[in-house]
Amino acid sequence: MNADTPPRAGSPRIEAGELLSAQADWDLPPSRHLHFKDVLMQQIDRDSTPSTNASPARRLRLPRPAVLVPVATMALAGALAVTLSGGGHSSAPQTRAATGTAKVNSASVTLDRIAAASMASDTKPVKDDQFVYVRTLTRGNTGTFDGPVKLGALHKEETWTSQAPGPVTELGWIRSSGKDAVMPGQTVPIESTGAMSAGIDHPTYKWLASLPTDPDALVKVLYAETKADGDESKDQAVFGTIGELVSGTIMPPENAAALYKAAAKIPGVTEIPDAVDAAGRHGIAITREDASSATRDEWIFDKNSLAYLGGRSYITHDKVKGITSDTLFGIDAVMQREVVDLHGKAPAGTSSDN
């Protein structure tokens, strides 16, 4: 849950220019499957309808498993131009007024509580030949580049993240199912442009266990290894990296606790008393708004157990899209996270439903 090149999975972050032949100067976030669909759609719109006032594409992060965009998805460019044009199951933009106003005080007390709760978890080490399986429910933007944000249908995504220390080019596998899913039902390899070893873009259990557990030392490592994309601030990039690590990986309790305490040291991190994930579960949210990139991300935790539930991402303003207040761009909910021996198959007892 992603640094030296575009956070969230190169390194495994594939530059948009390499992948989409775009003119933008930002990298495609490796662990942003939803964002990839939006970026691809934006590029198609830019190619077909030149615009002199189009704002540069920005990376909008939604806390999700730390994985790379499947390169095989590029074959769907033509189809996505049609299937991502909108349609049913869209949702009216949600504003901050509807989700609760972020408190101006620090969220450090809550993050300390979350850190303490994470220390109570019983986590078994993950072997190099195993995989971290994560099942999520997710909705992402299916609107056009210069049009309003439209949330697609809620659908399921499963990822199997490899724990091989590397260097490897195949970092895992992903499978989506349901309306608005890309390549529904197909298990697609998650690949990097070059072989990579375990690290910020390939966060294995052993690599995570090697990180400092002292929050001050950990913050230094995260800031050193995380790269901000485009107009994103470094603080927001590190916040996003931590979000990806805690949402999509399995790590020792002491390392999880250190990440939460490190997050409390990032300027601008605040708390929202009530937030709802993609599964409709209410919780308390840790959030950070980034003026530089006009985005805001949330991590949602259960109010009682303080377990991680899911995340939401917002665009706070966009002249091209006419956005003047927080508009929900993506939302997800982590429904299952386990260690498995094989990829492409859900753990025993996993529901076939969402």
N, C-alpha and C positions, 0 to 999 in steps of 0.2 A: 504495500500500500504505500509519485515517481519522479537531469539533473545535470548532468554535464552537457547534455544536449537536450532537446525538449523533454521536459519532465513528463513523467508518467509513462514510460517504458523505455547515424549513429555511431555510436551507442544505439540502442534500440529505438531511438527516436528517429523517425524517417522524415527528412525535410519535405515540406509540401512541394517545394520546387522540384525535387527529384521525383516525387510520386505523382504530382498532378501537373507538372510543367507550369506552375503558377508563378506570378510575378512577386508574390508576397515574400517578406524576408523573415518569416517565422517558421518554426519546425512543427510538423504534425505530431501532436501528442500521442505517443505510442499507446497509452492505455485508454485512449478515448474512442471507443467504437462508435458511440453516438455522435461525438464531435466529428469523427471522420465522415460520417454520412452527410453532416451539414456542410463540411468543408468541400466535399466532392460536389454537392449540389450547388454550392456557391460558385465553384470553378466552372461548372457547366453553364450556369446563368451568365457568368462574366464572359465566357467564350461566345455565347449565342447573342447576348445583348450588351454590347459595350456601353459602359457608363462613365461619364467624366467625374461624377461626384460620389462614386462608390467608395465607402470607407474600407480600409484594409481589413482583411479577415483577421479575427482575433481568436486565440485559443480559449475556449470556454471549458473549464474543467468541471467534471462531475465525478465526485469520489467513486471510484470503481476499481475492480481488480487491476493490478498493475500488469498489463499485458500490452503487446503491440498490435497494431491494426493488421489484420490478415492481408497480405499483399494480393492474395487471390481475389479479394473484393474488387480490385481494379477492373476486373473483367465485367463488372456490373455497371460500369459508368453509364452506358446507354440506358439500361433498364432503370437505374436510379433516377435518371432525369424525368422519368414518368412516375415511378412509384413514390417518389419523395415530394410530389407536387402538392401534397395536402390530403384532403379527403376526410373520411369519417373519423370519429374518435378524437377530433381536435378539441383543444381546451382554450378557453379565453385566458389571456395572460393574467397571472396572479401578481398582485402588487404587494408591497410590504405592508400596506394597511390590512391586507387579508391574512398575512402570515405572522403578524406580530412585529413590533418595532424592536430592533436590536438595542440592548442596554448599552449605555455609554461607559459603564464601569468595566473593569477588567474581568475576564472569565477565568482568572487563574485559580480561584477557589474551586470552581466546578471542575476544572481540568485536574486539579490535585485529587479531587474525589474520584474522578474517572481513573486516574492513575492508580489510586489505592485499590479500586475495585478490580482493575486488570491484574493486579498482583495476586488476587485470590483465584485466578483461573488455573486449571490443571492442564497444561499444554505439554504434549509429548513431542520430543524432537522429530523432525521430518528428515528422512533419509535422502541421500542424493538421487536414488533411483525411483523416488516417489513423486507424487504430484499434489499440489494444493487445489482442491476442487471448490469453486465458489458458484453458487446459484443465486442469481439476482432477478428481480422484477424491475423493469425500466421503461421509461418513456423519454423520447427525445424530440427535438425540433424537426418537423417535416415541412416547414414553410419555405418559400422561395427566398433567394438571397436578399432582394430588396423589398420583400413583403413582410407582413406581420408574422410573429412567432406562432407556430401551430404545433401543439404537442401531438405526437403520434399515439397509436394505441399502446396500452400496457402489454409488454411481452416478456418472455423469459430469455435469459442469457446464461449460459454455463461456460465456465473456463476451467481449464486444467493447466496450471502453471508448473513448468518443469523446475526441478530442484537441482538439475545437473550443474555442477560448478562451472562448466565450460572450459574453453571457449566453445560456444554453440551458436547456431543461427536459428534454430527452432526453439523458441522459448516456451511454447505451450500450444494449446488448441482452444478454439472457441466454437460454440454452437448456439444459434438463436432459433427461437420458435415462436410462432404467433404472428398476428398482423403487424406490419411495419418492421418485421425482422429482416435482416439482410441474409440472403441465402438460407432461408428457414430449413431446419432439419439437417443441414450439412455441418459436419465437424471439420473446421478449417484450421490449418496450421498458422500459428502466430510466429512470424519470421522477422528477423532483423536484416538489415542490408549487409552486415558484416558479422563475423563471429565475435561473440562477446562472453566475457567471464562474469561471474557473479558480482553484483554491484548495485548501484542506485537504479540502474535501468534493468537489471535482472536480479531482483531482490530475493534470493533464496533464504531458507531458514538459517543456514549456517552463516551466511553473510550478515543477516540481521542480528544474529547472536554475537557477532564480532564487533558490533557498534558500541561506542561508549555508553555506559548507563548513567554517567553523570550528565545531567541536562545541559550544563554550560559547555562541556566538551562536545556533546552531541550536536548542539546548535552550530558550533564551528564547522563540524564535518558536513552538516546539511547545507550550510551556506556556501561552503567551498565546492561541493559537488553538484549543486543544483543551478541550472541555467535558466534565467528568465527569458521568455519568448516575446518577441515583438515589443509592445508597449507595456507589458506586464512588469510590475515591480518585483524586485528580488524577494521582498518579504512575502508577496503573494505566491511566488513560485515555490518557496520553501513550505508555506502553508499547504499548498496543493500537493507537494511531495509527501508530506506527512499524512495527508488525507488518503492518498493512494496506498501508502504502506499500511495504515491501520484498517483500511477497508477491504483490501484484497490479498492479504498475506496471512501467514501464521508465523508467530515469532515467540520467543521466550517471554514470560510475563514481565520480567524486569526491563526488557527492551521496549515493550509496549508502554510501560509506565514512564520510561524515560522520554519517549516520543511525545506523550501528552504533556509532560512537564516542559519539554522543549517548546511545544506549541504555545505555551503560556508566555514565553519570552519574546514571541513575535509581536511587534508593534501593531496595534489596531485590532487585535483579536477580542471579540466580545461574545455575549451570550444572548440567546433568545429563549424565553421561558416555555414556549410551546411551538412545536414544528411537527409536520406530518410527513412520513416517508411515502414511497410509492405503493406500499401495501396498506396504507391508511393508519399506520401505527403512530400514535402521538409520543413525542419525546421532547427532550431539551436539546437545543442546538448550540453548537459552537460555530461562530461565523467570522468571516473577515471580508470587508469590502475594499476593493482596490480601485482607487480613483484613476490610476494610470491606464488600466485596461477596461474600466467601466464594467467590472464584473463583481459578483459576490458569491462565495461558496459557503455551504453549510454542511456540518457533520451532525447527524442526529443520533442521540443516545436515549435508551430507555430511562425513564425518570426514576425507576426504582432500582433496577440492577445496574444501570449505567453502561449496559452493553451497547456496542455499536449497532445501529439499526440501518442507516442508509444516508443518502445525501441529496442535496438540491443545489442547482446552480442557476444564477440569475444574470441577466444583462441589466445594468442599472440605467444606461442611457445609450441611444444610438440614433444619430441624426437621420441616417438613411432609412432606418426602419420606423422612425417616428417614436421611438421609445423614450419616455421621459421619467419613468419610475420603474422600480424593480419588476422585471418580467421573467417569469419562470421559463428557463431554457431547457432544463433536463432534471429528471428526478429518478431515484432508484431506491431499492430496498434489498439488503442482503438477507436472503432467506435460509441459506445453508452454507456452511464452510467446513470442509473435512479434508483429511489426508487420505489419498487413495493410491493404489499400486498401479493402476492402468488409466490411460486417458481415453476419452471418447465414450465412456460408460459412466452413468450416474451411480453414486453409492447405493448399496442395497437399502431398500426402504424409502428411497426418494420418491416423492409423489410425482406422478406423470402430469399433474396439473401445474399451474403456476406456483 
